[in-house]
């Protein structure tokens, strides 16, 4: 199996690439996005993932696409599964097609 590249949690991207450069506090973002401040704190601290609804909200807020946020989450989830299941995945024999 090809090695999967490590992925950064989307909450880290949200914090470091969007909120901090724009001077946005968690309180302001929570209010603007109509979510609880705990939600943003959990995202920042990698205790929560980006849901489809959050992806829609963030895309509207920052002028991105929901796919951008969902792809970040998918890549992170895939890498976590790869790390966790690496040994069992390595045991799988590749299909041999004649």
N, C-alpha and C positions, 0 to 999 in steps of 0.2 A: 504494500500500500504506500502510495505517495504520502510524504509527511504533510500535514496541514499546518499552515502558517499560524502562529499565535495571533489572536485577535484581542483588541482592546474592548473593554465593556463599553456599550453605548452611553452609559451614564458618565463615564470619564470623558468621552468626546463631548457630550453635552456641556459638562462643566468647563473643561479646559479650552475647547475650541469655540464655544458659543457664549455661555454665560459670563465667564470671567473677562474675556476681551471686550464684551459689551457692557461690563459693569452691572450685570443683572444679579440681584440677590435672589435667594431661594424664595423669600417672602413675595417679592414682586412677580416672579415667574409663576408662583403658585396662584396668586390672585389673577394674573393675566390669563392663565391657562385653565382656571377654574378647577384646580386640583388641590389636595392638601399638601402642606409643606412637608409632611412626613413622606409623601410620595416622591418628591424631588430629593429629599435627603436619602431615601433608600436607593434611588437611581444613582445618585452621586457615589454612594458607598457600595455599589455593586450588590445590593441585597434585593433588587427588583429589576426586572427586565422591561424593555419597551413593549408595551401592548400595541395592538393595532389602533386603538383609540388614541393612545398617547402619540403614536407616530403621526396620526392625522392632525392632532393638536400642534405638535412641534413643527410639522411641515407648514401649517398655516401661519404659525407665529414667526418662524425664521425664514420663510420663503423658500423652503427646500421641498423635497417630495416625500411622501410617506414611505416610498420604497427605499429612500436613503436610510431612514431610521430602522426600517425592518431588516434591511440588508446588514446593517451593523449588528443587530440583535441576532440574526440568523448565523452570521459568521462567528460571533462569540459563542453561541450555543453549540455550533458544530465543533468548534475547537475544544470546548469543555467535554463534549461527548467523546471526541477523539482521545483526549488525555485519559479519560476514565476507562474507556473500553479498548485501549491500544492493544493489550495482550491478547484479548479474545479475537479482535479483528485480525491480528497477525496470523492466527491459527486457521483462518478461512482459506481453503484452497481455491485458487482462481479457476473459473470455468474454462474448460478446454473445448473449443469448438473446432470440429473437424472441417 
